[in-house]
Amino acid sequence: MENKKQLKVLNLYAGIGGNRKLWTNVDVTAIEISPEIAKIYQDFFPEDKVIIADAHQYLLEHYKEFDFIWSSPPCPSHSRMRKSLINTRCGAKPIYPDIKLYEEILFLQGYFKGKWVVENVISWYEPLIQPKKIDRHFYWCNFKIDNFSTPNAKFSLTNGIHKETDKQQVERLSKELGFNLEKYKGNKRTMLRNCVNPETGLHIFKMGFKSKQQTIEQLNSEGKFFSSQA
């Protein structure tokens, strides 16, 4: 039986792989700068190619090699939560918003021929480029995304999270996201909070092909892929 060509996906700032968890029939290259987190990702997704590198630079040098790109640049400088801590007992100081976020959006808009998504938290400032909002995240992409919400979306800072201990939050997020981090060291709360909900990741991934009413299987059978390499 002839093997079907898999969609080549680049997963930037991969973390432990929340957005990627429910993707199937894909050839994924994951870029993560932390060796410890990259090891956890590799444990959960042993068939993916995991590279420890600067995702921002990797995108610039390798974007032509892929059909679909997902990027989740660091969010703290854009976060409403961090900004709210300025001048509080936590001692957080003002920092410049990291404009690499918008560099990647503009780069993908201008040069990438495939489907792409850039994800970040809802920012404390008016976004410079209008995104799609799903739950507590912004998404920029070159295809239409239908409205979507996960069952736990209403559990937010205003009605739950601030009442949890770190342990309680790790237990809840582990169950919701489907990642058991018991055997790993490091800040599990941060690793889990940085995850895109897997159901949201799957919804957005599918929407990248729904715009043409084509499934990945149809693209396979027709020999049609989005990258210039296809």
N, C-alpha and C positions, 0 to 999 in steps of 0.2 A: 504494500500500500504506500502510495506516494506521500511523503511528509509535507504538511502544509507549512508555508512560511509564516513565522510568527512576527507580530508587530514589534518593532524595536522601540523600546521605551527608555527614556532617560529620566531618572528620579533624583532630582537635585536636593541637597540638604535633607537627606533621606530620613534622619532620625532612626527610630526603631521600625518605621514602615507602616504607620497607621493608614495613610492614603492608599498604599499599595496592597493591603492585606487581602482584599477580595478580587483583585485582578486575576484573570486566567488567560491562558493561551498567549502569553507575552514573553518577550526576551528582554529582561530588565537589567539595566546598568544603574547601580545606585552609587551616589557620591555623598560621602559623609566625612567631615574633617576630624571627628573624634574617633580614635582607634577603639576606645571602649564601647562607644555606641555602635560603631560599625560592626564590631564583633557580635553584639546582640542582634542587630539586623540580619547578619549572615546566618545566625542560629535559626532565626524564624523563617528565613527565605534562602535556603541553601543552594537553590538553583540560580539565584541572581548573581550577577557579577558585581562585587562590592569593591569600590576604589576609595582609598583614604586620600582625599585631595580637597583643594579649594574649589567649591562648586561654581563660584562666579567665574573663575578662570577656565574651568573645564568646559562650561557652556560655550564660552567664546571660541575655544579651540576645537570642539567636537560636535557642535550642533547639527552639522550636515549629516551625521551618521545615524540619525534617528527619525522615526515616524511620528512619535508623540513625546512631548517634553512636559514634565511637571516640576515646578520649582516652588519651594517653600523657604524663602530667605528668612534670616533671623528677624524676630518680631519685637524684641524689647524696646527699641527706640521708637516704635510706632504705637506701642501699647497704651491704652487708656489707663490700665491698672498701674503701670509704672509711673505714668505722669501724675496720677492721683497721690502717689507716695512722696512726691517732691515736698520738701519742707515739713515732713512728718517725722515721727520718732525713728522711722526706718533709715533716715538719713540719705535717701536717694537724691542724686544731683541731676540737674538738667543735662541732657546730652543732645547732640545733633541727630535728627532723624537720618537713618542710614539710607541714602538715596540710591544705593545699589539695587534696591527693590524696583525703582522706576527705570534704572538703567536696563534691567533684565526685561521688563515689560516692553520698553521701546525697542530693544534689540530684537526680541522675538517678533514684534509687530513688523519690523522693517526687513528682517533677513530670513526668518525661518519659514519654510514652505509647508511644514506639517501642522498638526494640531498641537496647541500648547495651552498650559494653565500656569498662572502664578498665584500663589495663595499667601495670605497674611492675615493677621488679626485685624479687627475693626480699629482704625486709627483714631487717635485723639484729635486729629486735625482733619479738615475736609480733604479727601483724597485728590491728588493732583490729576489722576486719570480715573474716570468713573468705573467702579467695579460692580460685580454682582454680589449681593449679600446673602449668605446662607448661614443661619444660626449666628455664631460669634466670629465668623470669618468673612473676609473679602476674597473674591476670586476675579482675576482678570484673565480673559481667554479670547480666542478667535473663533468661537462658536457659541451658539445660544445654549444657555442652561435653564431648564425649567425649575420652578420653585421646588424646594425640597427642605424637609426638616426631619431630624432624628427624634425619637421619642423622648430623649433626655435633654432636648435643647433648652427647655425652660429652666433647667437647674443651673442658675447663674449666680454671679456675685451678689445680686440683690435678693435672691430667695433660696440660698442654700450653701454655696461653696464657702462663704466666710464663716459658717457655723461648724465646718468640719475640721477635725484634726488632720494633720498630714497623713497619718496612717489610714484614717477613714476615707480620705480622698483617693489614696492609692488603691485601696480595696475596691472602691466604687468604680474608678476609671479602669482598673484591670478587668473587671467584670463587663463593663460597657464596651470596651474596645477589644476585648479578647486577647490580652497580652498578660501572661503570667511572668512577672519579673522577680519572683522570690529568690532565685539563685544568683541574681546579679547584684553587683555593688553600684554605687553612684546614686544620684538624686532621682529616684524613681518617680516622684511626683512631677518633676519637671519633664522627664522623658515622656510621661503619659499625657501631661497637659499640652505638650507640643504636638501631639498626634492629631491629625485630621481623622474624624470618625470614619471608619472603614466603609460604612454604608454611603456616606457622602462621597468618599473617594470613588466608589464604584459608580454611583449615579453620574458624577461629572465625567468619568472616563467614558461611559456609555453615550453620554450626550455628545461627545466629540464626533460620533459617527452617525447619530440619529439625524443630524441636520441634513444628511443626504439619504436618509432612510436606508442606510446600508449597515449590515452587521459586519463584524470582523470576519466571520465565516464567508460572507459574500465577497468581501474584499479579497480573501484568500483565493476563492474559486475564480475570480475575475483577474487575479494577478495585479490588483491595484493597491498601491501603497502611497503614502503621502510624501515620503522623503525623496530628495533628489537622487538618493542612492538606489531607489527601487527600480 
